[in-house]
Amino acid sequence: MKLRSLTIIFLFSLLNASVYAQCPIAEIVKNNKSKISPPYIYDGFNISNLNFDENVKTVHSEFTALKGQKYKLFICSSGFSEVVKIKISYKHPKKDETAKLFETTVGGPVDYYSFEPTQPGTYYIDYELPITSVGNSHKECVMLLISYK
């Protein structure tokens, strides 16, 4: 029974590693970490895997800003040619409604976008993927670099 459980965990780890193999995590961090300047300090990242193909789709992500912290977030592309629309919404922890904050893009000639959450709460980030522009399906990613002061 233990061997079976270990085998399942091992296979899951391999699958998880192969999903992230499409995203050059170390390279994106290296190329973009220098954008974080004092008084902000690098804190980590969140990866969203993107699959560009013949279908338009939306990939969801979120970030929670804690009370008493000031953040600066950087949305960085892995270098894809498609232009991805980004919609950021906000939900206050004590209210039920979600408010749309703004829209922007990343990809193509724009390889990153930064913003500073102004309030504690949950920020919802939707990446609207267009149809692939290179003719065949391919996997890319966007990385949310997180910094605080």
Secondary structure, 3 states (H helix, E strand, C coil): CHHHHHHHHHHHHHHHHHHHCCCCHHHHHHHHHHHCCCCCEEEEEEEEEEEECCCCEEEEEEEEECCCCCEEEEEEECCCCCEEEEEEEEECCCCCCCEEEEEEEEECCECEEEECCCCCEEEEEEEEECCCCCCCCEEEEEEEEEEEC
